[in-house]
Amino acid sequence: MLIGMHFIAPLSGGVYAFTDWDGFNSANFVGWDNFREIMDSQVQRNALLHTFVLAACYLVLVNVVGLVLALALNRTLKSRNVLRTLFFAPAVLSPLAVSYIWQYMFTYDGAINRMLGGVGLDSLRHEWLGDPSTAIWCVLVVMVWQHSGQAMIIYLAGLQGVADELEEAAVIDGARTWMRLRRVTLPLLAPAFTIVSTLMLISGLRVFDQVYALTGGGPVYSTETLATQVYQQTFVEGRFGFGASIAMVMTVLISILGIANMMYQRRRERRL
């Protein structure tokens, strides 16, 4: 019953995806017209592509950076607790606050261009967020920077389950560092990888805060995602029905890809 109540509101709201409701006047049923418009609109298709690109790159980079940090800080370093806190801290900050800080750093007179100028690379100084070819990658950098610490914590928890005896046995057998990582550590981290990949896949597919704060979807729609289009169509243009249809597409994609990823990772865990 509780599960049913949890889904009643979003399911009932999904009815508006098949209407032309503007938020004030009565809603008229338009069938699949909203979804056809999504497929026909270049802006919507680009938003879908940007969503997939950001989610895929974000998923890979957060896993890699988080795992590297976890392996590095799992050692008996005197300052490991301080470093863990520093790397995890961005994950608990507001995405909007983090994005506004990075927005200043990406400006032409910001910290990044100043550092490039300071090391003699003035030719690389750039209006990072104002260039359609670099804006989306700036968004990706902020996303990875903020959430790599979250992945690190999950992997650190997984590393606690790797028995020292297994590592010692591998060393005695003559296994080098890479072989120990590949044959001992990584297989035992499979459950942690499942958690991280699922969380980050969902987070990447529904990214909004960083895009909205850094670029607002621009320049020239180069960073528009499905989530920003939901906001744009619903609250800026007043097309509540069309915005609901984009939200439904996003929800279906997240559900399908999230469940598929979980099933794949679970089967992979059993094989390992």
FENSUL-V396555 format. One record per pair of residues at least 4 apart in sequence whose ideal C-beta (glycine too) atoms are under 8 Angstrom apart, sorted by the first residue. I is the first residue (numbers start at 1). GAP is how many residues later the second one is. Records with the same first field share a line. If there is no record, write none. Layout:
I: GAP / GAP
This chain:
1: 4
2: 4
3: 4
4: 4
7: 4
8: 4
9: 4
10: 4 / 241
13: 231
14: 230 / 234
15: 4
16: 5 / 11 / 224 / 225 / 228
17: 17 / 18 / 224 / 227 / 228 / 230 / 231
18: 11 / 12 / 13 / 14 / 16 / 223 / 227
19: 8 / 9 / 10 / 11 / 222 / 225
20: 7 / 8 / 10 / 13 / 14 / 219 / 221 / 222
21: 4 / 5 / 6 / 7 / 219 / 220 / 223
22: 216 / 217 / 218 / 219
23: 211 / 215 / 217
27: 214
30: 4 / 211
32: 4
33: 4
34: 4 / 207 / 208 / 210 / 211
35: 4 / 210 / 214
36: 4
37: 4 / 7 / 205 / 208
38: 6 / 7 / 207 / 208 / 211
39: 5 / 6
41: 4
42: 4
43: 4 / 178 / 181 / 186
44: 4 / 185 / 202
45: 4
46: 4 / 175 / 178
47: 4 / 174 / 177 / 178 / 179 / 181 / 182
48: 4 / 178 / 201
49: 4
50: 4 / 86 / 172 / 173 / 174 / 175
51: 4 / 154 / 156 / 174 / 175 / 176 / 199 / 202
52: 4
53: 4 / 83
54: 4 / 82 / 85 / 86 / 89 / 150 / 153 / 171
55: 4 / 146 / 149 / 150 / 152
56: 4 / 148
57: 4 / 83
58: 4 / 82 / 85 / 86 / 89 / 142 / 145 / 146 / 149
59: 4 / 138 / 141 / 142 / 145
60: 4
61: 4 / 79 / 83 / 87
62: 4 / 81 / 82 / 85 / 86 / 88 / 89 / 134 / 138
63: 4 / 88 / 130 / 133 / 134 / 137
64: 4
65: 4 / 79 / 83 / 86 / 87
66: 4 / 82 / 83 / 84 / 85 / 86 / 88 / 89 / 130
67: 4 / 84 / 85 / 88 / 122
68: 4
69: 4 / 18 / 79 / 80 / 83 / 86
70: 4 / 81 / 82 / 83 / 85 / 86 / 88 / 89
71: 84 / 88 / 110 / 114
73: 4 / 7 / 10 / 11 / 14 / 79 / 83
74: 6 / 82 / 85
75: 5
76: 4
77: 6
79: 4
80: 4
81: 4
82: 4
83: 4
84: 4 / 68 / 69 / 72
85: 4
87: 61 / 62 / 65
88: 4 / 61 / 62 / 64 / 65
89: 4 / 60
90: 8 / 55 / 56 / 57 / 59
91: 55 / 56 / 58 / 59 / 62
93: 4 / 5 / 53
94: 4
95: 4 / 51 / 114 / 115 / 118
96: 4 / 113 / 116 / 117
97: 4
98: 4 / 44 / 47 / 48 / 112
99: 4 / 43 / 110 / 111 / 113 / 114 / 115
100: 4 / 113
101: 4
102: 4 / 36 / 39 / 40 / 43 / 112
103: 4 / 26 / 110 / 111
104: 6 / 7
105: 5 / 6 / 7
106: 4 / 6 / 22 / 23 / 32 / 108
107: 6 / 20 / 22
108: 5 / 17 / 18 / 19
109: 4 / 5
110: 4
111: 4
112: 4 / 16
113: 4 / 12 / 13
114: 4
115: 4
116: 5 / 6 / 8 / 9
117: 4 / 5 / 8
121: 4
126: 5 / 8
127: 4
128: 6 / 7 / 10
129: 5 / 6 / 9 / 85 / 86 / 90
130: 5 / 89
131: 4 / 88
132: 87 / 88 / 90
133: 89
134: 4
135: 4 / 79 / 80 / 83 / 84 / 87 / 88
136: 4 / 86 / 87
137: 4
138: 4 / 76 / 77
139: 4 / 68 / 71 / 72 / 75 / 76 / 84
140: 4
141: 4
142: 4 / 68 / 72
143: 4 / 61 / 64 / 67
144: 4
146: 64
147: 4 / 53 / 56
148: 4
149: 4
150: 4 / 49
151: 4 / 45 / 49
152: 4
153: 4
154: 4 / 38 / 41 / 42
155: 4 / 34 / 37 / 41
156: 4
157: 4 / 35
158: 4 / 30 / 31 / 33 / 34 / 35
159: 26 / 30
161: 27
162: 4 / 5 / 22 / 23 / 26 / 27
163: 4
164: 4
165: 4
166: 4 / 18 / 22
167: 4 / 13 / 17 / 18
168: 4
169: 4
170: 5 / 9 / 10 / 13 / 14
171: 4 / 9
175: 4 / 5 / 8 / 9
176: 4
177: 4
178: 4
179: 4
180: 4 / 5
181: 4 / 5
182: 4
183: 4
184: 4
185: 4
186: 4
187: 85
189: 4
190: 4 / 75 / 78 / 79 / 82
191: 4 / 78
192: 4
193: 4 / 72
194: 4 / 68 / 71 / 72 / 75
195: 4
196: 4
197: 4 / 64 / 68
198: 4 / 60 / 63 / 64 / 67
199: 4
200: 4
201: 4 / 56 / 57 / 60
202: 4 / 52 / 56
203: 4
205: 21 / 45 / 48 / 49 / 52
206: 20 / 21 / 44 / 48
207: 4 / 18 / 20
208: 4 / 17 / 19 / 20 / 23
209: 4
210: 4
211: 4 / 5 / 6 / 12 / 13 / 14 / 16 / 17
212: 4 / 5 / 16 / 19
214: 9
215: 4 / 7 / 8
216: 12
217: 4 / 6 / 7 / 8 / 11 / 12 / 15
218: 4 / 5
219: 4
223: 5
224: 4 / 5 / 8
225: 4
226: 4 / 20 / 23 / 24 / 27
227: 4 / 23
228: 4
229: 4 / 14 / 17
230: 4 / 13 / 16 / 17 / 20
231: 4 / 5 / 12
232: 4 / 5 / 11
233: 4 / 6 / 9 / 10 / 13
234: 4 / 5 / 6 / 8 / 9 / 10
235: 8
239: 4
240: 4
241: 4
242: 4
243: 4
244: 4
245: 4
246: 4
247: 4
248: 4
249: 4
250: 4
251: 4
252: 4
253: 4
254: 4
255: 4
256: 4
257: 4
258: 4
259: 4
260: 4
261: 4
262: 4
263: 4
264: 4
265: 4
266: 4
267: 4
268: 4
